Amino acid sequence: MANTSARMLRLLSLLQTHRYWAGPELAGRLEVSERTLRRDVDRLRELGYPVDASRGVAGGYQLQAGAAVPPLLLDDDEAVAIAVGLRTAAAGAVAGFEETSVRALAKVIQLLPPRLRRRVDALRVATAPGGFGGGPTLDADVLTTIALACRGEERLRFDYTAREAETTARHVEPHRLVSLGRRWYLVAWDLDRGDWRSFRVDRLSEPAMTGARFRPRELPGGDPVAWLRSRIAAIPTRHEVSLLLEAPAERVRAVVGYWGNVEPLDDRRCRLRMSVDDLSWPVMVLGVVGAPFTVESPPALDDRVRATGELLLGATDRRPRGADPQ
C-alpha cells in the first residue's frame, strides 16, 4: 500500500510537469506496466483529479481543469488567495521568489476551474500593487503562458521588440524562464534563426502556444542562468563605472546583486565596477547604499550625481518651512 501511494504521488507530480504524456513514456518513467498505470489513473480520478485519457497508438494522459479544485485541502477562497499571492510574487514584489512563484502559478492556474479563474482575474484588475522594484512591470498572464509552454514542451509564437526598437514575429521552442537582475528572460531555440536566443519578457507581446510539441534540445553548458549571464556580459555597454565606497562589500553587494562586481578593499571599504547603458542605475545604487563615495570613472557620472543632488536639494528648498510633507 505504501509503495502504491508513493507511486500515485509520483504519477500526480509527473502529470503536473507536462501538458500531455504518452502512455508508454509515462509508464516507463514510473517503471510499471501500462495496465498498472491505468489502475493508478483510475485511483486519481476517484480522488477527484480530472485525468483525461486518449486511446490508440498515440494515446496518453493529460491533467485537466475540473469542475472543482482538486483535493488539496483548500476551499475556494484559499485557492484564489494562493493564485493572487503567486501572481504578486511572480511580478517581482518578493525578491528571490519570482522563478519558483511562476512555476507554482503555472500549476495552480492550469487546475483552477473557470469560475475561480474569473475571481482571480477580477482581483487582478481591481487592485494596484504599490511595491518598489527595479525592473519593469510584467503581466503575470504572459509569464504563465510562457511557463506552460516551457513545461509542456510546446512551440510558442510572439512579437518581440529588440533593443534597437525593431519589432519582429518570433517562433521558438521555449527552454526556460530565468529571473535575473529584476528582469525576466526567456531562453529559447529560435526556429527561424536556427540558434539559441534570449528574450526580455517585458519586450515580448501576445505569446501564444501553437499546439505543436517538440523534443527539447541541449542548451550549451546546460545551465540557463550561466548561459544567459554570458550572453548579457557580451552585449556592448556605453559606460564602464568604477566607484570607491566607504561601506562593507556585503552591504553594497546586497543592493547591486549580479549587476556589478564588488571588490572588498578592507572591512569598511570596497570598489564597485559596473557596465551600464544608463548612468541612472549607479546613481540609484549610491542613493540606496547611502554611504560616502568617490567616482573614479567615468567623468560623466560625476556630472550626473551633481545634477541629481541639485535637483533634490532644490525640491527641498522650495517647500515652505513648517509644511507637513505628504
N, C-alpha and C positions, 0 to 999 in steps of 0.2 A: 504493500500500500504506500509506504514511504517513497519507494522508487517511482511508482506511478504518479504520485503527487508532484514530485520533483520534476518528472518528465513533462507533466502538464504545464508547470510554471515555465519551463524552458520553451515549450511549444508556444505559449502565450507571448513570451518575450520575442521569439523569432517572428511571430505573426505581426508584431508591432514594429519590427525593424524593416519590413518590406511591404509594399502595397500589394504584392502578389507573389505567392510561392508555388512553383511547380511541385506536384505531389511527390515524385521520386526524389527531387532535391531536398525537400523538407524532411522526408523520411530518412534520407541519408544523414542529414545534419543531426537528427535525433538518435540515429543508429537503431532504428526499429523497422519493422516491415510496414508496407503501405496499409495492410489490414489493421495493424495496431494503431497506426496514425489515424485511420478513420474512426476507430473507437475513441481515441483521445479527443478528437474534434467533436464527436457527439457529446462527450462529457462536458466540454467547454460550453457547448450550446445549452446543455441542461442547467449550467450555472448562469446563463444569461448573456454569454458573449456571442455576438452575431457573426458567425463564421460562414461565409459563402463558399460553396464548392462547385467546381465545373468538372464535367466528365470528359473522357476522350484522351487521345494521345497527349494533347497539350493541357490536360486537366490539372487543377491545382486549387489552392485555398487563398482566401482573402478576408481580412478582418474588416467589417463594415460598421458604419454608424448604425445604431439600433433605435428602437422606439423609446429606450430609456438608457440612462447612464449605466454602463456595465458595473457589476458588483465590486466597488472599491470602498465600500462603507462610507460613501459620500451622498448627501442629499443634493437637491438641485442647486440650492443657494451656495453650498460649499463648492460644487463643481464650477459654478460661474465665478466665484471668488478666486479659485485657483487659476482659471483661464485669464482673468483680468490681471491678476498679480504677475503671471508669467509674461503677459504682453508688456507690462511696465518694465519688468527686469530685462526682457529681450531688447527693448528700445534703449537700454544703456543706463537706466536710472540707478541700478545697483551694480557698481563696478565689480568685475570678476565673475559675475554670474550670467553674462549675456549668452555665451555659447551653450551652456547647459540649459538655460531657460528656453532657447529656441528649440532644442531637441525635445524637451518636455512639452513645449507648447504644440509642436507638430503632432505629438501623440494624443494630447488632450483634444485638440480641435478635430482631429480625424475621427474621434469616437463620440463627440458630443452630438446628440440628436438636434435636428433643425431648430426646435423651439428654444433650446438653450443657446445655440449659436446666435440666434436673434437677440437674446438678452445680453450676451457678451458684446455684440456689435453696438447695441443701443447704449450700453455703458461707455464704450469707447468714444462714441460720437458726443455724448453728453458731458464728458469730463475733459479737463485740460491739465496735464501734468505741469508742475512748476519747478521741477528739479533742475539743478545746474549740471551741465555736461559740456564736454569739449568737442563733441562730434555732431554731425548733422542728425536731424530728427528723421527717423525711418518709420515707414508703415509696417506694423507687425504682420499684416496680411501678406506683404511682399516677402518678408523673411520666412513666413510659414510656407508659402508656395515653393520657395527655393529649397527649404529644408525637406519638404515632402518629396520633391524631385530628386534630391540627393539620396534620401533614404530608399526611395522606390526605384532608383537607377533608371530614371525616365528622362528622355531628352527634353530640353527647355528652349523656348523662344522668348526673346525680349528685345526692346530697343535700348541702345546704350549710347550715352553722350560721353565721348572721350575727353581727355584733358584739353585737347585743342578745340573743344566745343563742337566737334563733328558728330552727328547722330547717325548710327547705323543699326540695321537689323542683325541680330546675332542668333545663331543656332548652335547649342552647346550640349555636351554631356557633362552635367554638373558633378563635381567630385566632393567638395567640402566647403561649408561656410566657415570663415575664420574671423574672429573678432580681434582686432589689433589696433591699439592706439586710439580707442574710442570710435573706431570706424569698423564697418562690416565689409568683408570682401568675399566674393565667390571665386573659388579656384575651379576651373573647368577646362575640358578639352574643346577647343573651338573647331567645329566641324568644317567650316568654310576655309579656315586658315591652316588647318591640319597641324595644330600645335597647342601647347598648354598656354592658357591666358588667365589673368586675374582681372576681376571686375569690381569696382567700388559699387556697393549696393545702392548708395544714395544717388548714383548716376544711372541707375537701371530703372526702366519703367515697363509696366504691363507684362510681367513674366507670365508665361502660360505653358503648362505641361502639355506635351504633344501626344501622349499615349504610347509613344514608341520607346520600348525599353532597350538597354544596351548592356554589354559586358564591360565592367569597369576596367580602365587602363591603369597601368602602373605609373604613378607620379614619380618623376626623377627625385631620388633621395628618400622618397616615401613619407616625409614629414611635411604636411601642407603649410604649417606655420613657418618652418625654416625656409621652405621654398619661397613663400610669399615675402619674407623679410629680405631674402637675397634679391628678389625682383625689385622691391621698393628701394633698396640701397643702390641699385644700378641706375635709378631714374635721376637725370641731371637736376641739380638744385641751383638756385640763384645766390644763396648766401651760406657761407661757412662761418658759423658763430663760435666764438670762444669767450667764455666768461669765467672770472675768478670770483667765487662766492665765499663769504665768511659764514659758512654753515656746514654741518656734517654731511658727508656724502649720502648717508642713508636718508636724510631729510629731503635732499634735492632729488634723489632717485625716486622717492615716493611720489613726487609731483610729475617728473618727466616721464617715468615709465620707460618704454622701449624706444622713445623718440629722441634720445640723446645719450651720449657717453659721459658718465660721471667718473672722474678720476680723483680719488682721495689724495689730498696733499698732507694732511695731518688730521687729528681728531676734530678740528673745528673749521677746516677749510677744504675746499675741493675746486676742481676745474670742470666746467660743463662745456662740452662740444656738441653742436647740433648742425645739421644740414637742412635748411628750410627755404621754401619759396617766399614766405611772407614773414616779415620781422615782427608781426603782431604776436606770434606764438612765443618767442623768447621773452617779449615784454610781459606777456601774461604769466609766464613761469616766474619771472622775477617778482611780480606782484604777489603771487601765491606763496612763494618761499618767504618773502618778507625779511630778507637779510641784506646787509651791506654787500656791494658787489663792485667789480671793475670790469668794464668792457674791454677785452683785448682785441677783438675783431668781430665784425667789420666796422669801420668808422660810421657807416650809415645807421648802425644800431644805437650809437651814442645820440645821434640826432633824433631818432625815433623815441628813445627813452625820455629825452629832454622835452620833446613836444608833448608826449603823453603826460608828463609831470606838470607842465604848464597848463595843460587843459584841465586837469583835475584840480589844481590849485585855483585856477580861475573860477571854476564852478563853485568852489568853497567860498571864495571872496565875494561872489555875487549874492550869496544867501544872506538875508537880513539877520543881523545879530539877534540872538534870542529866539530865532524861528525854530519851530519844532520840526525836525526832519521827518518826512513821511516815508 
